Amino acid sequence: MKAGSLNERITIQARDLAVDQVGQPIEVWQPVAMLWANIKHLSGAESIRGDAPLSTLRASIRIRWRSGLDAGMRVLHGATVYEIKALVPQGREWIDLVCEAWNATT
């Protein structure tokens, strides 16, 4: 894959703990990296959860190889939030992030 195909700007975030104004621990998302990626949407489906329609989007997001990433992190691309389900290294040149995104449909 040529570097020119990395044409989408993404942010990778990891869960962290913080404290709110009354001293209670809360879960927050902290940025880990902002980088260029190639996003391929693999499939989509609609279902009903809790009496509300929900669409699921599966994607493969290819980035340059880097350490420090794991499943459970998330990717932001515009208004879409992808949950990283697995990492598939392609040598030490690329990593494919296997992701899912959910959107409520109306």
Secondary structure, 3 states (H helix, E strand, C coil): CCHHHCCEEEEEEEEEEEECCCCCEEEEEEEEEEEEEEEEEEEEEEEEECCEEEEEEEEEEEEECCCCCCCCCEEEECCEEEEEEEEEEECCCEEEEEEEEEEECC
